[in-house]
């Protein structure tokens, strides 16, 4: 569903069960490898961030899902496109998933306000270990900030994707009510610079 916030449009919805199951299983598998190869590439004060570069094999329906979903934000990003879309009704061949990573956020860790590269970015709440008690009893409530709006994320958000233009400022607040890890997956979509008639990878 498209939401409006001042001059920002963003998407919030539950991802399909089969896509969520694959992603959940993949993040658990990746956690066992304990190679935090994205720590130096990302803005956050998180110690455990890793690429999910095998998404085509581990989550075969994922890329198609996020690309199709992103077309709902087309009016927000089309001006940055290097092609003229006057003659087409299908923009999906022009978009690809550039990178995908997982954040294993621990107690008191956070991501400061930042933006992403690409044209459309997203976060998926895979495994949030706290509920309303975080907001009710702690000053830092584990929320997700999207521009001016602070979203009260808790375990009821598991399986939800937020998708927004990559220039959107966003942040992740720390949580304090549990020592369990909060697992989220993030990624960026970009233009498929090879164009629709070339190899799409």
C-alpha positions as CSV (number, residue, x, y, z in Angstrom):
1,X,0.0,0.0,0.0
2,X,1.2,3.5,-0.9
3,X,1.5,5.9,2.0
4,X,1.9,9.7,1.8
5,X,4.0,11.7,4.3
6,X,4.4,15.4,3.4
7,X,6.1,15.1,-0.1
8,X,7.3,11.5,0.4
9,X,5.6,8.4,-0.9
10,X,6.5,5.0,0.5
11,X,5.2,1.5,0.4
12,X,4.4,-0.7,3.4
13,X,3.0,-4.2,3.1
14,X,3.4,-7.8,4.3
15,X,5.7,-9.7,1.9
16,X,4.3,-13.0,0.5
17,X,4.7,-16.0,2.9
18,X,6.9,-18.0,0.6
19,X,9.3,-15.0,0.0
20,X,9.4,-14.3,3.7
21,X,10.1,-18.0,4.6
22,X,13.1,-18.1,2.1
23,X,14.5,-14.8,3.4
24,X,14.1,-15.9,7.0
25,X,15.9,-19.2,6.4
26,X,18.7,-17.5,4.4
27,X,19.3,-14.9,7.2
28,X,19.6,-17.7,9.8
29,X,22.0,-19.6,7.6
30,X,24.1,-16.4,7.0
31,X,24.2,-15.7,10.7
32,X,26.1,-19.0,11.3
33,X,28.8,-18.0,8.9
34,X,29.8,-15.1,11.1
35,X,31.5,-13.0,8.4
36,X,30.5,-9.4,8.8
37,X,31.7,-8.2,5.4
38,X,29.4,-5.1,5.2
39,X,30.5,-3.4,8.4
40,X,32.9,-1.0,6.6
41,X,30.4,-0.2,3.8
42,X,27.4,1.0,5.8
43,X,26.6,4.0,7.9
44,X,25.4,2.3,11.1
45,X,26.9,1.7,14.5
46,X,26.2,-2.1,14.1
47,X,28.8,-4.7,14.5
48,X,27.2,-7.5,12.4
49,X,26.2,-6.6,8.9
50,X,26.6,-9.1,6.0
51,X,26.0,-9.3,2.3
52,X,23.3,-11.7,1.0
53,X,24.9,-12.1,-2.4
54,X,23.4,-15.6,-3.1
55,X,19.8,-14.3,-3.1
56,X,19.1,-15.7,-6.6
57,X,19.7,-19.2,-5.2
58,X,18.5,-18.9,-1.6
59,X,15.5,-16.7,-2.4
60,X,14.6,-17.3,-6.0
61,X,11.4,-15.3,-6.0
62,X,12.7,-12.3,-4.1
63,X,14.1,-10.1,-6.9
64,X,11.0,-10.4,-9.0
65,X,8.9,-9.5,-6.1
66,X,10.8,-6.3,-5.0
67,X,11.1,-5.1,-8.6
68,X,7.4,-5.5,-9.3
69,X,6.6,-3.7,-6.0
70,X,8.9,-0.8,-6.8
71,X,6.8,0.1,-9.9
72,X,4.3,1.6,-7.5
73,X,6.9,4.3,-6.7
74,X,7.5,5.0,-10.3
75,X,6.3,8.5,-10.3
76,X,8.8,9.3,-7.5
77,X,11.9,8.2,-9.4
78,X,11.2,8.1,-13.1
79,X,12.9,11.5,-13.8
80,X,16.3,9.9,-12.9
81,X,15.9,7.2,-15.6
82,X,18.3,7.2,-18.5
83,X,15.6,6.0,-21.0
84,X,12.4,7.4,-22.4
85,X,9.4,5.4,-21.3
86,X,6.8,7.1,-23.5
87,X,6.5,3.9,-25.5
88,X,6.3,1.2,-22.8
89,X,3.9,0.2,-20.0
90,X,6.4,-2.2,-18.4
91,X,9.4,-0.7,-16.7
92,X,10.5,-3.9,-14.8
93,X,13.2,-4.9,-17.4
94,X,14.9,-1.6,-16.7
95,X,15.4,-2.2,-13.0
96,X,17.6,-4.7,-11.1
97,X,18.4,-5.5,-7.5
98,X,21.9,-4.3,-7.1
99,X,22.7,-5.3,-3.5
100,X,21.1,-7.0,-0.5
101,X,22.4,-7.3,3.0
102,X,21.3,-8.4,6.5
103,X,21.6,-6.4,9.7
104,X,21.9,-8.4,13.0
105,X,21.3,-5.5,15.4
106,X,22.1,-6.0,19.1
107,X,20.9,-4.3,22.2
108,X,21.8,-0.5,22.2
109,X,23.1,-0.5,18.6
110,X,21.6,1.9,16.1
111,X,21.8,3.3,12.5
112,X,22.0,7.1,12.4
113,X,20.1,9.2,9.8
114,X,21.3,8.4,6.3
115,X,20.3,7.8,2.7
116,X,21.1,5.0,0.2
117,X,22.5,4.9,-3.3
118,X,20.3,3.6,-6.1
119,X,16.8,4.7,-7.1
120,X,14.6,2.7,-4.7
121,X,15.6,1.2,-1.3
122,X,13.9,-1.0,1.2
123,X,14.0,-2.6,4.6
124,X,12.3,-5.9,5.6
125,X,11.7,-6.6,9.2
126,X,12.6,-10.3,9.4
127,X,12.8,-11.0,13.1
128,X,12.0,-8.3,15.6
129,X,12.4,-9.7,19.2
130,X,10.5,-7.1,21.2
131,X,6.9,-6.0,21.5
132,X,5.1,-3.0,22.9
133,X,7.0,-3.3,26.2
134,X,9.9,-1.6,24.5
135,X,7.8,1.6,23.9
136,X,6.0,1.3,27.3
137,X,9.0,0.9,29.5
138,X,12.1,2.2,27.7
139,X,13.1,5.7,26.4
140,X,14.7,4.2,23.3
141,X,12.0,2.2,21.6
142,X,13.7,0.4,18.7
143,X,11.7,2.5,16.2
144,X,12.4,3.2,12.5
145,X,12.4,6.8,11.3
146,X,11.4,7.6,7.8
147,X,12.0,11.3,7.1
148,X,9.9,13.1,9.8
149,X,7.8,10.1,10.8
150,X,8.9,7.7,13.6
151,X,7.3,4.3,13.0
152,X,6.7,2.1,16.1
153,X,8.4,-1.1,14.9
154,X,7.9,-4.2,17.1
155,X,7.4,-8.0,16.5
156,X,4.0,-7.3,14.9
157,X,6.0,-5.9,12.0
158,X,7.8,-9.2,11.2
159,X,7.4,-9.9,7.5
160,X,6.7,-6.2,6.6
161,X,8.6,-4.4,3.9
162,X,9.1,-0.6,3.8
163,X,10.1,0.6,0.3
164,X,11.0,4.2,-0.5
165,X,13.1,6.4,-2.9
166,X,16.8,6.0,-2.1
167,X,17.2,9.7,-1.3
168,X,14.8,9.3,1.7
169,X,16.5,10.0,5.0
170,X,15.9,7.2,7.5
171,X,17.3,5.9,10.8
172,X,17.0,3.0,13.2
173,X,16.8,3.5,16.9
174,X,18.3,1.3,19.6
175,X,16.3,-1.2,21.7
176,X,16.9,-2.1,25.4
177,X,14.3,-4.7,26.5
178,X,16.1,-7.9,25.2
179,X,19.5,-9.3,24.4
180,X,18.1,-11.1,21.4
181,X,19.1,-9.8,18.0
182,X,16.9,-7.8,15.7
183,X,17.2,-9.1,12.1
184,X,16.4,-6.9,9.2
185,X,17.2,-7.1,5.5
186,X,18.0,-4.1,3.3
187,X,18.7,-3.5,-0.3
188,X,18.8,-1.1,-3.2
189,X,17.3,-1.2,-6.7
190,X,19.1,0.6,-9.5
191,X,18.7,1.1,-13.2
192,X,19.6,-2.0,-15.3
193,X,22.2,0.0,-17.4
194,X,22.4,-2.8,-20.0
195,X,18.8,-2.0,-20.9
196,X,15.9,-4.4,-21.5
197,X,17.4,-6.1,-24.5
198,X,20.6,-7.1,-22.8
199,X,21.5,-9.6,-20.1
200,X,19.7,-8.8,-16.9
201,X,21.8,-9.9,-13.9
